[in-house]
């Protein structure tokens, strides 16, 4: 991992970050979550399933339940291992490899801030994500902010046409500090193999294209902050200090 590249450009590529076993565990959990969400949608149309055309973001701990475990490592770990979630995936999330990676990038003890799967269905032209910075949604004059890092892990091979990730490195933005047509030309498209990861600063602009292929394209993205991010005195998402006990720990 190039720490210098992360600091200078806002991202770093981690080739072969996940093992085959970890890929299998995460793929299996993502499918369980998809199936559970599809079942729930039959009786609750406003559930997390939210239509195959919307990019399909699934959180192992849904946003509406995060407040229950926001700052309780024990309760979080118990819930994170409960079906349709898996103990194996929780072990990857809370394991030493991710903790050390986040600590190196943040320069301090990391806190688990959020976690999500991004599963783009096949032939879904509306599954693209426009240019954005992850930290934009947490900014609030009544909030407490800390820098955070997203570790975007490819669970499938990514390429042009199936929703690959694009990064606009620090300093490549157009006028006003946001992506423009001119700035977009300087974007870097990251074609990754399954198991590769991209560590991204919460301040770096990034986007992803639609999945126009015949197959689903899945990614897993845990996020770690340098401290508990809050708004009006309450955690914005999760605020689990690491290390935390894993299932059965």
Backbone as JSON, one array per atom type, in Angstrom:
{
  "sequence": "XXXXXXXXXXXXXXXXXXXXXXXXXXXXXXXXXXXXXXXXXXXXXXXXXXXXXXXXXXXXXXXXXXXXXXXXXXXXXXXXXXXXXXXXXXXXXXXXXXXXXXXXXXXXXXXXXXXXXXXXXXXXXXXXXXXXXXXXXXXXXXXXXXXXXXXXXXXXXXXXXXXXXXXXXXXXXXXXXXXXXXXXXXXXXXXXXXXXXXXXXXXXXXXXXXXXXXXXXXXXXXXXXXXXXXXXXXXXXXXXXXXXXXXXX",
  "N": [[0.84, -1.2, 0.0], [0.53, 2.22, -0.83], [1.19, 4.67, 1.21], [1.98, 7.28, 0.84], [0.8, 7.91, -1.63], [-1.87, 7.84, -0.89], [-2.01, 10.01, 0.89], [-1.23, 12.15, -0.75], [-2.87, 12.02, -3.02], [-5.35, 11.07, -2.27], [-6.22, 8.48, -2.39], [-5.49, 4.92, -2.41], [-4.38, 1.96, -3.95], [-4.96, -1.4, -3.2], [-3.74, -4.23, -3.97], [-4.88, -7.59, -4.31], [-6.01, -7.7, -1.76], [-8.04, -9.06, -0.33], [-8.4, -12.47, 0.61], [-9.04, -15.62, -1.1], [-10.74, -17.15, 0.47], [-11.87, -15.18, 2.13], [-13.19, -13.67, 0.17], [-15.13, -15.54, -0.66], [-16.65, -15.82, 1.69], [-17.68, -13.21, 2.04], [-19.07, -12.83, -0.36], [-21.03, -14.79, -0.07], [-22.42, -13.82, 2.17], [-23.39, -11.39, 1.13], [-25.21, -12.32, -0.76], [-27.06, -13.6, 0.9], [-28.07, -11.37, 2.28], [-29.25, -9.99, 0.15], [-31.25, -11.81, -0.62], [-32.78, -11.93, 1.74], [-33.62, -9.27, 1.88], [-35.16, -9.12, -0.44], [-37.24, -10.85, 0.22], [-38.37, -9.47, 2.37], [-39.28, -7.24, 1.04], [-41.56, -8.11, -0.19], [-43.62, -7.83, 1.59], [-43.13, -5.37, 2.6], [-42.83, -2.75, 0.83], [-41.21, -0.48, 1.03], [-38.81, -1.23, 1.99], [-35.28, -2.13, 2.49], [-34.67, -3.23, 0.06], [-35.43, -1.68, -2.14], [-35.65, -1.46, -4.98], [-34.2, -2.73, -7.98], [-33.02, -0.92, -9.6], [-31.66, 1.11, -8.35], [-28.99, 1.1, -7.62], [-28.58, -0.48, -5.43], [-27.67, -0.61, -2.48], [-26.75, -2.24, 0.39], [-26.85, -2.6, 3.83], [-25.28, -4.47, 6.32], [-25.91, -3.92, 8.97], [-28.7, -2.27, 9.14], [-29.51, 1.21, 8.55], [-31.63, 2.16, 10.14], [-31.39, 0.64, 12.39], [-28.93, 1.1, 13.43], [-28.59, 2.92, 15.51], [-29.17, 1.47, 17.77], [-26.93, 0.01, 18.31], [-24.88, 1.71, 18.12], [-22.69, 2.68, 19.74], [-21.98, 0.5, 21.22], [-19.94, -2.0, 21.5], [-20.23, -4.77, 22.21], [-23.0, -5.39, 21.85], [-23.2, -4.73, 19.17], [-21.46, -6.61, 17.96], [-22.74, -9.02, 18.58], [-25.15, -8.73, 17.15], [-24.13, -8.41, 14.59], [-23.32, -10.91, 13.9], [-25.54, -12.38, 13.56], [-27.96, -14.28, 11.74], [-29.36, -12.93, 8.69], [-26.69, -12.25, 8.46], [-23.17, -13.08, 8.74], [-20.88, -14.91, 10.8], [-18.34, -15.3, 9.82], [-17.96, -13.19, 7.96], [-18.13, -11.06, 9.74], [-15.81, -11.49, 11.16], [-13.89, -10.88, 9.24], [-14.43, -8.16, 8.91], [-13.86, -7.11, 11.48], [-11.31, -7.88, 11.84], [-7.66, -8.14, 12.17], [-6.27, -7.31, 9.88], [-7.83, -5.34, 8.46], [-8.11, -3.51, 10.54], [-5.46, -2.69, 11.06], [-4.82, -1.6, 8.57], [-6.63, 0.57, 8.41], [-5.77, 2.02, 10.66], [-3.17, 2.74, 9.91], [-3.68, 4.41, 7.7], [-5.25, 6.43, 8.82], [-3.71, 7.29, 10.9], [-4.13, 6.93, 13.58], [-5.96, 5.33, 16.27], [-8.52, 3.38, 14.9], [-12.09, 3.75, 14.37], [-14.95, 1.83, 13.79], [-17.12, 2.95, 11.41], [-19.09, 2.65, 9.41], [-20.66, 0.28, 7.17], [-21.17, -1.39, 4.13], [-22.67, -3.2, 1.42], [-22.4, -2.94, -2.09], [-24.28, -3.8, -4.6], [-24.6, -4.15, -7.86], [-27.12, -4.75, -10.08], [-27.44, -6.88, -13.02], [-27.51, -5.44, -16.31], [-28.44, -2.79, -15.65], [-29.01, 0.29, -16.19], [-29.47, 2.49, -14.58], [-27.92, 2.28, -12.37], [-25.66, 3.73, -11.85], [-23.41, 5.85, -9.97], [-23.24, 9.22, -9.26], [-20.68, 11.82, -9.31], [-19.23, 12.29, -6.15], [-18.37, 13.09, -2.72], [-17.61, 11.2, 0.1], [-17.77, 12.32, 2.66], [-19.5, 14.45, 2.46], [-22.15, 13.98, 3.18], [-22.16, 13.88, 5.94], [-21.58, 16.3, 7.01], [-22.33, 18.92, 9.22], [-23.44, 21.75, 10.99], [-23.96, 21.4, 13.62], [-22.56, 19.2, 14.28], [-19.97, 16.75, 15.12], [-17.01, 16.16, 13.6], [-14.76, 13.78, 12.15], [-11.92, 12.75, 10.24], [-12.39, 10.14, 7.82], [-11.95, 6.86, 6.37], [-12.68, 4.97, 3.49], [-12.79, 1.6, 2.59], [-12.94, 0.21, -0.27], [-13.86, -2.72, -1.57], [-13.45, -4.96, -4.17], [-15.61, -7.49, -5.01], [-16.16, -8.83, -7.25], [-14.64, -9.06, -10.5], [-13.95, -5.89, -11.92], [-14.72, -3.67, -14.57], [-14.78, -1.42, -17.4], [-18.07, -0.82, -18.14], [-19.31, -2.51, -16.33], [-19.81, -1.14, -14.03], [-17.54, 0.09, -12.88], [-15.22, 1.71, -10.61], [-14.38, 5.17, -10.44], [-11.89, 7.62, -9.84], [-11.14, 10.93, -8.8], [-8.26, 12.34, -8.39], [-6.79, 14.19, -5.63], [-6.4, 17.63, -6.27], [-7.07, 17.51, -8.92], [-9.5, 18.52, -9.46], [-12.01, 20.61, -10.99], [-12.74, 24.12, -11.64], [-13.73, 25.81, -8.69], [-13.47, 23.65, -7.06], [-14.88, 21.31, -7.48], [-15.95, 18.44, -9.44], [-15.74, 18.92, -12.96], [-16.61, 19.05, -16.45], [-14.16, 19.26, -17.69], [-12.45, 18.56, -15.56], [-13.32, 15.97, -15.13], [-12.16, 14.6, -17.19], [-9.7, 14.06, -16.24], [-10.05, 12.06, -14.5], [-9.47, 8.87, -12.99], [-10.0, 5.69, -14.03], [-10.63, 2.76, -12.31], [-9.92, -0.35, -12.9], [-10.43, -3.32, -11.47], [-9.43, -6.46, -10.03], [-11.25, -9.21, -8.59], [-11.02, -9.19, -5.13], [-9.11, -7.2, -4.97], [-8.64, -3.93, -3.52], [-9.61, -0.51, -2.84], [-8.48, 2.13, -1.02], [-9.98, 4.98, 0.17], [-9.95, 8.45, 0.81], [-12.27, 10.37, 2.77], [-12.63, 12.76, 1.56], [-12.13, 12.68, -1.15], [-13.12, 12.96, -4.53], [-15.3, 10.75, -6.21], [-16.82, 8.31, -8.41], [-19.09, 5.98, -9.99], [-19.79, 3.87, -12.78], [-22.69, 2.64, -14.65], [-23.95, -0.74, -14.43], [-23.85, -2.56, -17.14], [-23.54, -5.07, -17.96], [-24.04, -8.69, -18.27], [-24.04, -9.81, -15.83], [-24.23, -9.68, -12.21], [-22.58, -7.16, -10.22], [-20.59, -6.95, -7.51], [-19.54, -5.19, -4.57], [-17.82, -4.55, -1.51], [-17.81, -2.39, 1.24], [-16.35, -1.34, 3.96], [-16.08, 1.27, 6.42], [-13.98, 3.48, 8.2], [-13.35, 5.63, 10.93], [-11.53, 8.39, 12.46], [-12.43, 8.95, 14.92], [-15.44, 9.17, 16.97], [-18.06, 10.05, 14.97], [-20.51, 12.47, 15.12], [-23.81, 13.92, 15.34], [-25.69, 16.5, 16.55], [-25.27, 15.48, 19.09], [-25.6, 12.73, 18.88], [-24.49, 9.58, 17.52], [-23.71, 9.53, 14.03], [-23.67, 7.29, 12.45], [-22.28, 4.23, 12.94], [-20.18, 3.83, 15.85], [-17.85, 2.33, 16.77], [-15.19, 1.49, 18.66], [-12.04, 0.15, 17.73], [-9.6, -2.38, 18.6], [-12.38, -4.69, 18.49], [-14.37, -7.24, 20.06], [-14.83, -10.25, 18.23], [-17.28, -12.49, 16.74], [-18.15, -14.76, 19.16], [-15.99, -13.99, 20.58]],
  "CA": [[0.0, 0.0, 0.0], [1.29, 3.45, -0.89], [0.66, 5.68, 2.12], [2.25, 8.58, 0.22], [-0.23, 8.15, -2.64], [-3.11, 8.14, -0.18], [-1.94, 11.36, 1.44], [-1.1, 13.15, -1.82], [-3.91, 11.94, -4.05], [-6.64, 10.74, -1.68], [-6.58, 7.07, -2.54], [-4.4, 3.96, -2.58], [-4.86, 0.67, -4.44], [-4.46, -2.53, -2.42], [-3.91, -5.41, -4.83], [-4.97, -8.86, -3.61], [-6.25, -7.4, -0.34], [-8.86, -10.13, 0.24], [-8.06, -13.83, 0.21], [-10.14, -16.35, -1.73], [-11.69, -17.53, 1.53], [-12.61, -13.97, 2.51], [-14.1, -13.36, -0.93], [-16.26, -16.48, -0.61], [-17.47, -15.49, 2.86], [-18.38, -11.94, 1.8], [-20.03, -13.08, -1.43], [-22.15, -15.56, 0.49], [-23.23, -12.94, 3.0], [-24.1, -10.42, 0.28], [-26.36, -13.01, -1.35], [-28.04, -13.77, 1.97], [-28.72, -10.08, 2.52], [-30.11, -9.73, -1.01], [-32.42, -12.69, -0.54], [-33.59, -11.49, 2.87], [-34.24, -8.0, 1.51], [-36.19, -9.41, -1.43], [-38.37, -11.43, 0.94], [-39.0, -8.41, 3.14], [-39.94, -6.32, 0.1], [-42.87, -8.65, -0.57], [-44.6, -7.3, 2.54], [-42.77, -3.99, 2.93], [-42.24, -2.18, -0.4], [-40.25, 0.59, 1.32], [-37.67, -1.84, 2.68], [-33.93, -1.9, 1.96], [-34.55, -3.77, -1.31], [-35.45, -0.38, -2.84], [-35.64, -1.58, -6.44], [-32.94, -3.13, -8.59], [-32.48, 0.14, -10.45], [-31.14, 2.22, -7.55], [-27.63, 0.9, -7.15], [-28.62, -1.58, -4.47], [-26.79, -0.54, -1.32], [-27.29, -3.03, 1.49], [-26.04, -2.53, 5.03], [-25.5, -5.58, 7.25], [-26.67, -3.3, 10.06], [-29.44, -1.2, 8.48], [-29.42, 2.53, 9.18], [-32.66, 2.34, 11.16], [-31.02, -0.13, 13.58], [-27.58, 1.43, 13.87], [-28.62, 3.64, 16.78], [-29.25, 0.5, 18.86], [-25.61, -0.56, 18.55], [-23.93, 2.72, 17.63], [-21.47, 2.77, 20.53], [-21.91, -0.67, 22.09], [-19.26, -3.07, 20.75], [-20.75, -6.1, 22.5], [-24.29, -5.55, 21.17], [-22.96, -4.71, 17.73], [-20.86, -7.88, 17.53], [-23.77, -10.05, 18.66], [-26.08, -8.54, 16.04], [-23.43, -8.55, 13.31], [-23.12, -12.34, 13.64], [-26.86, -13.02, 13.51], [-28.47, -14.52, 10.38], [-28.61, -13.46, 7.54], [-25.28, -11.89, 8.51], [-22.37, -14.26, 9.03], [-19.75, -14.74, 11.72], [-17.13, -15.21, 9.01], [-17.84, -11.83, 7.44], [-17.85, -10.19, 10.88], [-14.4, -11.67, 11.49], [-13.12, -10.1, 8.26], [-14.66, -6.75, 9.22], [-13.24, -6.72, 12.74], [-10.01, -8.53, 11.91], [-6.45, -7.34, 12.32], [-5.84, -6.73, 8.61], [-8.54, -4.08, 8.22], [-7.82, -2.57, 11.62], [-4.13, -2.13, 10.84], [-4.88, -0.76, 7.37], [-7.3, 1.82, 8.78], [-4.92, 2.75, 11.6], [-2.07, 3.31, 9.14], [-4.18, 5.49, 6.86], [-5.78, 7.52, 9.65], [-2.67, 7.73, 11.82], [-4.62, 6.83, 14.94], [-6.85, 4.19, 16.49], [-9.73, 3.53, 14.08], [-13.44, 3.42, 14.83], [-15.83, 1.38, 12.72], [-18.11, 4.01, 11.18], [-20.19, 2.18, 8.57], [-20.33, -0.88, 6.34], [-22.23, -1.64, 3.15], [-22.45, -3.88, 0.14], [-22.96, -2.28, -3.26], [-24.51, -4.88, -5.55], [-25.24, -3.6, -9.05], [-27.74, -5.83, -10.85], [-27.11, -6.89, -14.45], [-28.3, -4.62, -17.24], [-29.12, -1.76, -14.85], [-28.43, 1.57, -16.6], [-29.64, 3.52, -13.55], [-27.14, 1.91, -11.18], [-24.46, 4.56, -11.73], [-23.35, 6.82, -8.88], [-22.65, 10.46, -9.73], [-19.52, 12.28, -8.55], [-19.55, 12.69, -4.78], [-17.39, 12.84, -1.67], [-18.34, 10.5, 1.15], [-17.97, 13.13, 3.86], [-20.49, 15.51, 2.26], [-23.43, 13.7, 3.84], [-22.08, 13.95, 7.4], [-21.27, 17.66, 7.45], [-23.44, 19.58, 9.9], [-22.9, 22.76, 11.9], [-24.15, 20.9, 14.98], [-21.93, 17.89, 14.36], [-18.55, 16.55, 15.43], [-16.47, 15.43, 12.46], [-13.41, 13.24, 12.12], [-11.66, 12.15, 8.93], [-12.59, 8.7, 7.75], [-11.46, 6.2, 5.17], [-13.51, 3.89, 2.96], [-12.01, 0.53, 1.94], [-13.86, -0.31, -1.3], [-13.31, -4.03, -1.94], [-14.11, -5.6, -5.31], [-15.94, -8.9, -4.84], [-16.14, -9.34, -8.62], [-13.8, -8.27, -11.4], [-14.62, -4.69, -12.4], [-14.19, -3.15, -15.83], [-15.69, -0.5, -18.08], [-19.3, -1.48, -18.56], [-20.03, -3.21, -15.26], [-19.92, -0.31, -12.83], [-16.24, 0.27, -12.25], [-15.02, 2.91, -9.8], [-13.49, 6.21, -10.97], [-11.38, 8.52, -8.8], [-10.56, 12.21, -9.22], [-7.24, 12.57, -7.36], [-6.66, 15.54, -5.08], [-5.74, 18.57, -7.17], [-7.55, 17.36, -10.3], [-10.84, 19.08, -9.58], [-12.14, 21.78, -11.83], [-12.97, 25.38, -10.95], [-14.66, 25.71, -7.58], [-13.16, 22.49, -6.25], [-15.78, 20.18, -7.74], [-15.72, 17.88, -10.78], [-16.33, 19.57, -14.12], [-16.36, 18.26, -17.65], [-12.71, 19.24, -17.88], [-11.85, 17.77, -14.49], [-13.67, 14.57, -15.3], [-11.22, 13.99, -18.13], [-8.52, 13.65, -15.48], [-10.43, 10.98, -13.59], [-8.79, 7.59, -13.19], [-10.9, 4.54, -13.92], [-9.91, 1.69, -11.62], [-10.36, -1.7, -13.25], [-9.88, -4.14, -10.4], [-9.74, -7.88, -9.95], [-11.89, -9.6, -7.35], [-10.03, -9.26, -4.05], [-8.42, -5.91, -4.88], [-9.36, -2.91, -2.77], [-9.18, 0.88, -2.97], [-8.68, 2.93, 0.18], [-10.32, 6.34, -0.27], [-10.23, 9.51, 1.78], [-13.65, 10.86, 2.72], [-12.66, 14.04, 0.83], [-11.78, 12.51, -2.56], [-14.26, 12.79, -5.43], [-15.33, 9.47, -6.93], [-18.09, 7.95, -9.03], [-19.05, 4.66, -10.63], [-20.69, 3.77, -13.92], [-23.76, 1.64, -14.57], [-23.61, -2.12, -14.79], [-24.56, -2.92, -18.37], [-23.16, -6.44, -18.3], [-25.04, -9.73, -18.04], [-23.85, -10.38, -14.5], [-24.19, -8.73, -11.11], [-21.25, -6.7, -9.81], [-20.67, -6.69, -6.07], [-18.41, -4.63, -3.83], [-18.03, -4.44, -0.06], [-17.11, -1.17, 1.65], [-16.32, -0.89, 5.35], [-15.56, 2.63, 6.59], [-13.38, 3.65, 9.53], [-13.11, 7.03, 11.24], [-10.51, 8.67, 13.46], [-13.14, 9.21, 16.16], [-16.89, 9.02, 16.82], [-18.7, 11.14, 14.22], [-21.83, 12.66, 15.71], [-24.64, 15.06, 14.93], [-26.61, 16.84, 17.63], [-25.0, 14.65, 20.25], [-25.83, 11.3, 18.64], [-23.68, 9.06, 16.41], [-24.3, 9.59, 12.69], [-23.84, 5.89, 12.04], [-21.68, 3.44, 14.01], [-19.03, 4.43, 16.53], [-17.31, 1.16, 17.46], [-13.73, 1.56, 18.73], [-11.36, -1.1, 17.43], [-10.22, -3.66, 18.27], [-13.61, -5.11, 19.17], [-14.52, -8.69, 20.04], [-15.54, -10.84, 17.11], [-18.26, -13.49, 17.15], [-17.6, -15.77, 20.04], [-14.8, -13.48, 21.24]],
  "C": [[0.88, 1.24, 0.0], [0.63, 4.5, 0.0], [0.86, 7.08, 1.54], [1.19, 8.91, -0.83], [-1.56, 8.5, -2.0], [-3.1, 9.58, 0.32], [-1.93, 12.42, 0.34], [-2.3, 13.18, -2.75], [-5.28, 11.51, -3.52], [-7.08, 9.3, -1.83], [-5.32, 6.21, -2.65], [-5.0, 2.63, -3.0], [-4.17, -0.44, -3.65], [-4.72, -3.8, -3.22], [-3.94, -6.69, -3.98], [-5.24, -8.71, -2.12], [-7.04, -8.51, 0.35], [-8.39, -11.49, -0.27], [-9.27, -14.48, -0.46], [-11.19, -16.73, -0.7], [-12.52, -16.33, 1.96], [-13.59, -13.56, 1.43], [-15.33, -14.25, -0.88], [-17.21, -16.13, 0.53], [-18.3, -14.23, 2.61], [-19.41, -12.09, 0.69], [-21.26, -13.79, -0.89], [-23.04, -14.67, 1.35], [-24.01, -11.94, 2.16], [-25.33, -11.06, -0.36], [-27.45, -13.25, -0.31], [-28.81, -12.48, 2.22], [-29.66, -9.71, 1.38], [-31.39, -10.55, -0.92], [-33.35, -12.28, 0.6], [-34.32, -10.19, 2.56], [-35.36, -8.2, 0.5], [-37.43, -9.99, -0.78], [-39.12, -10.35, 1.71], [-39.79, -7.47, 2.23], [-41.32, -6.81, -0.31], [-43.97, -8.11, 0.34], [-44.34, -5.85, 2.9], [-42.07, -3.35, 1.74], [-41.2, -1.1, -0.14], [-39.0, 0.07, 2.01], [-36.36, -1.54, 1.96], [-33.75, -2.41, 0.54], [-34.55, -2.63, -2.31], [-35.22, -0.44, -4.34], [-34.25, -1.88, -6.99], [-32.29, -2.0, -9.38], [-31.82, 1.26, -9.67], [-29.76, 1.97, -6.98], [-27.49, -0.16, -6.09], [-27.53, -1.52, -3.42], [-27.46, -1.27, -0.18], [-26.33, -2.97, 2.66], [-26.32, -3.74, 5.92], [-26.22, -5.13, 8.52], [-27.4, -2.11, 9.46], [-29.4, 0.11, 9.27], [-30.42, 2.7, 10.31], [-32.33, 1.6, 12.45], [-29.66, 0.26, 14.14], [-27.56, 2.12, 15.23], [-28.64, 2.68, 17.98], [-27.88, -0.02, 19.26], [-24.5, 0.45, 18.33], [-22.62, 2.73, 18.41], [-21.34, 1.62, 21.53], [-21.26, -1.82, 21.34], [-19.86, -4.45, 20.98], [-22.06, -6.34, 21.76], [-24.11, -5.57, 19.66], [-22.45, -6.06, 17.26], [-21.88, -9.0, 17.57], [-24.73, -9.94, 17.48], [-25.41, -8.82, 14.71], [-23.21, -10.01, 12.93], [-24.44, -13.09, 13.47], [-27.35, -13.14, 12.07], [-29.42, -13.38, 9.96], [-27.16, -12.99, 7.46], [-24.47, -13.12, 8.9], [-21.21, -13.93, 9.96], [-18.44, -14.6, 10.94], [-16.9, -13.82, 8.47], [-17.53, -10.85, 8.57], [-16.38, -10.29, 11.28], [-13.49, -10.92, 10.51], [-13.21, -8.61, 8.61], [-13.86, -6.29, 10.44], [-11.83, -7.29, 12.9], [-8.83, -7.57, 11.91], [-6.04, -6.66, 11.02], [-6.52, -5.39, 8.34], [-8.21, -3.06, 9.3], [-6.46, -1.91, 11.4], [-4.1, -1.21, 9.62], [-5.49, 0.59, 7.7], [-6.43, 2.66, 9.71], [-3.75, 3.43, 10.88], [-2.53, 4.52, 8.34], [-4.64, 6.69, 7.67], [-4.73, 8.08, 10.61], [-3.09, 7.68, 13.27], [-5.49, 5.59, 15.07], [-8.13, 4.37, 15.68], [-11.01, 3.15, 14.81], [-14.23, 2.93, 13.62], [-16.98, 2.37, 12.59], [-19.31, 3.52, 10.38], [-19.72, 0.97, 7.78], [-21.48, -1.11, 5.38], [-21.73, -2.49, 1.99], [-23.08, -3.04, -0.96], [-23.07, -3.35, -4.34], [-25.29, -4.31, -6.74], [-25.81, -4.74, -9.89], [-27.31, -5.78, -12.31], [-28.05, -6.0, -15.24], [-29.12, -3.56, -16.48], [-28.52, -0.39, -15.15], [-28.56, 2.67, -15.54], [-28.82, 3.24, -12.3], [-25.85, 2.71, -11.03], [-24.56, 5.47, -10.51], [-22.62, 8.05, -9.4], [-21.44, 10.84, -8.86], [-19.96, 12.74, -7.16], [-18.33, 12.46, -3.88], [-18.14, 12.24, -0.48], [-18.66, 11.39, 2.34], [-19.05, 14.19, 3.69], [-21.78, 15.26, 3.03], [-23.37, 13.78, 5.36], [-21.83, 15.37, 7.91], [-22.51, 18.33, 8.05], [-22.86, 20.56, 10.91], [-23.04, 22.33, 13.36], [-23.46, 19.55, 15.19], [-20.48, 17.93, 14.78], [-17.99, 15.65, 14.35], [-15.05, 14.92, 12.74], [-13.16, 12.74, 10.7], [-11.96, 10.67, 8.96], [-12.17, 8.17, 6.39], [-12.41, 5.08, 4.79], [-12.6, 2.87, 2.27], [-12.95, -0.21, 1.0], [-13.24, -1.58, -1.86], [-14.12, -4.64, -3.08], [-14.35, -7.07, -5.0], [-16.04, -9.61, -6.18], [-15.13, -8.52, -9.4], [-14.59, -7.06, -11.88], [-13.92, -4.17, -13.65], [-15.19, -2.16, -16.4], [-16.92, -1.28, -18.54], [-20.01, -2.25, -17.47], [-20.01, -2.44, -13.94], [-18.61, -0.08, -12.12], [-16.14, 1.63, -11.54], [-14.07, 3.86, -10.51], [-13.15, 7.19, -9.86], [-10.88, 9.8, -9.45], [-9.54, 12.59, -8.15], [-7.25, 14.02, -6.86], [-5.91, 16.42, -6.08], [-6.21, 18.49, -8.6], [-8.92, 17.95, -10.51], [-10.84, 20.29, -10.5], [-12.32, 23.03, -10.99], [-14.0, 25.19, -9.84], [-14.44, 24.48, -6.71], [-14.08, 21.31, -6.42], [-15.54, 19.67, -9.16], [-16.43, 18.69, -11.86], [-16.08, 18.67, -15.31], [-14.87, 18.14, -17.91], [-12.02, 18.38, -16.83], [-12.12, 16.3, -14.65], [-12.75, 13.85, -16.26], [-9.96, 13.52, -17.43], [-8.82, 12.54, -14.49], [-9.7, 9.7, -13.98], [-9.79, 6.47, -12.99], [-10.11, 3.36, -13.37], [-10.53, 0.34, -11.97], [-9.66, -2.67, -12.31], [-10.25, -5.6, -10.56], [-10.44, -8.17, -8.63], [-10.82, -9.81, -6.28], [-9.19, -8.02, -3.91], [-9.28, -4.94, -4.08], [-8.79, -1.53, -3.09], [-9.5, 1.58, -1.66], [-8.88, 4.37, -0.25], [-10.52, 7.27, 0.92], [-11.69, 9.93, 1.66], [-13.76, 12.15, 1.92], [-12.36, 13.9, -0.66], [-13.05, 12.3, -3.38], [-14.17, 11.44, -6.13], [-16.73, 9.22, -7.46], [-17.99, 6.51, -9.51], [-20.09, 4.62, -11.74], [-21.78, 2.74, -13.71], [-23.23, 0.25, -14.89], [-24.47, -2.52, -15.98], [-24.26, -4.36, -18.79], [-24.29, -7.43, -17.99], [-24.99, -10.29, -16.63], [-23.88, -9.29, -13.43], [-22.74, -8.34, -10.82], [-21.34, -6.25, -8.36], [-19.38, -6.09, -5.53], [-18.81, -4.55, -2.36], [-17.21, -3.26, 0.44], [-17.29, -0.89, 3.14], [-15.67, 0.48, 5.43], [-15.11, 2.82, 8.03], [-13.03, 5.12, 9.75], [-12.04, 7.17, 12.32], [-11.11, 8.98, 14.82], [-14.62, 9.07, 15.93], [-17.52, 10.24, 16.15], [-20.14, 11.27, 14.71], [-22.53, 13.89, 15.13], [-25.68, 15.28, 16.02], [-26.5, 15.86, 18.8], [-25.18, 13.16, 20.07], [-24.95, 10.83, 17.48], [-24.41, 9.14, 15.08], [-24.58, 8.19, 12.17], [-23.33, 5.02, 13.18], [-20.52, 4.2, 14.64], [-18.42, 3.35, 17.42], [-15.78, 1.26, 17.49], [-13.12, 0.18, 18.49], [-10.03, -1.16, 18.2], [-11.48, -3.92, 19.08], [-13.69, -6.63, 19.09], [-15.25, -9.13, 18.79], [-16.54, -11.86, 17.63], [-17.58, -14.54, 18.0], [-16.38, -15.3, 20.8], [-15.06, -13.01, 22.66]]
}
